[in-house]
Amino acid sequence: MSPNDAIFSLRGVTKAFAGLKVVTDVSFDVRPGERLALIGPNGAGKTTVFNLISGAYKINEGSIILDGVDIAALPASRRCAMGIARSFQNIRLMPHLSVVENVMIGQHARTRGILELLTPLWMTRARQEAEAQLAAFDVATYPNQAIATLPYGIRKKVEIVRALMSRPKVLLLDEPAAGLNTNETAQLRDFLMRVADGGVTLLVVEHDMSLVRSLCDHTVVLNFGRKIFDGPTHAVQEDPAVLEAYLGRPAHTAATPRAETADHAS
């Protein structure tokens, strides 16, 4: 794929902590509307890459390009306003607020500051839009219920809807299926397909390979902070370098990679 076809690209991205490189020369492109998985063994650097993209960490080398603009030097708030949103492996909703109030908060990136957030007009419009988004994604059953009282799977969906309130071009999902059972994961997959069908490009860190195979058409694999695979998801389990990274030895027969549930390179 030509870089000109990409909505989002990493170019030679490198990150070191105290001189130790945890991400080295990572490059990949993401097409508009694509559903890309970023996978790898424990400690591969997946969450670190997410933190570099979102602006939680600064890169040491390379470029992070969104719609042709290098955003690597921009603060996280500016990246969000330009179209980068994310969810987290551990839910970061406000437990004392209601479902709709949590979703309303996701619109902050589109405001001109705290004063606008406090105006009655903004509050009315924000609530209406939050309720509409919850309804659009079938999460409108308990709009006024405290988020802490709802099942874990519902809270996961609410966090993603909140991220969508910033109207992102690219949505970063960090272990979206963590803590979900098989039925909840299947519901999440259908939910994320609807998000993608709405025009949002997905970049997913995930250890559940069944979800990766059913959701993502493109996969990038990291190992020790380096890219070892970049291609169609259906080819991942047949790639020798990927099999060796997951199994710890050369593999002569295809097997399903099993990613770890956490990423210590963060």
Secondary structure, DSSP 8 states (H G I E B T S, - for coil): --GGG-SEEEEEEEEEETTEEEEEEEEEEE-TT-EEEEE-STTSSHHHHHHHHHTSS--SEEEEEETTEE-TTS-HHHHHHHTEEE--SS----TTSBHHHHHHHTTGGGSS-HHHHTSHHHHHHHHHHHHHHHHHTT--S-TTSBGGGS-HHHHHHHHHHHHHTT--SEEEEESTTTT--HHHHHHHHHHHHHHHHTT-EEEEE-S-HHHHHHH-SEEEEEETTEEEEEEEGGGGGG-HHHHHHHHSS--SS-------S-----
